[in-house]
């Protein structure tokens, strides 16, 4: 896999230097192993029972499965969770989640884009449904498309209810967002170039203080600082899949 490091399209020069420095020094596999504890592991070595919200088993749930009970969006096949979203029918990308429960820590996921859809993507991150003032408790995510990786703070960005309301009002009036709001939202994410393929890869998505990092196959691809990353309780680990993706293994680690 060819990786393009740190275009830092939306980072300030200082943040870009911080990110580049971390890219060369941080090994999150070592950090999790030496500082943390594994609180969940699933290798998907079983058969699923049924086709509804909890059919995957082992504590997994789905926010979308019951919308389309006649369509199987998650299939366990020879130790692989194969997700094929019925986005059009469910009017929402497949949303699959598991309890987590940490402040610092993260998830390790072995994944593959199988190549069934030219626009395959994967969004994964953390949620706190008990959090008020944020739509559906969405905190922060890493988003992998075919050409880029995005790290985004939803808590203090687009999912903040006050910000969400202002955006909806502007859209209803067919107006641009106020310049100061547009500038604020740009600070809430970073986008870096990346080229997807159809091989298996190991992905680390971790939060440490107000920093989020995403690594693939041992290399930090993206890092960003935003206050929402420091939310004190990541209650859920969540997948959001609009098309197709395969998941072979998931580990959740708690450092604090």
C-alpha angles and dihedrals in degrees: 000000000000112000127197110206128219114335082163093199095179103029128108115240091256093050090046091055091048090050094048091049092051091047090062098042112030122091106182095187088062092042093054095043096047100036105027147045130235109245099177138020131177126177092174093232096157144068120266119241111223132328109272136097099297099031094111089067131202092087098306118139136183131221091199110034096087090055090068107023091166093061123070108220097168122046126178107214123171093331096317127111103220111196119197109172123217089208096158095047096042092040087226137069115260108280116197124172146172134197114267119163116192143116098210121021134065151200134293115206132181105209144166136193100224094203098240092124126037091218099049113158140167130212117189133167148103137313138187110193090184091064114106123212095035124092110255090339094282107170114168140334147190113222123199118195128169092269109023149027121223129194112196138181106216096172095070094022136050096343095053102111095227092050091043090054092051091050092049091048091051091048091049089054090043089236132138119256115264109272094242092053091047090051092048093052091051089061091056097070146035126206123198129181116255134163117223124212137176099260129108114265136181113231128194119196112181140165123209115174108314092339129097122193132189120198130182121199092347098312124108105234099175138012130177140173122222132143095240091065088068094061105144099232127041096186098174137035108212141194121202112189121177095181130000134329136153123225119195104173138006129193126178118203131195121204097164 
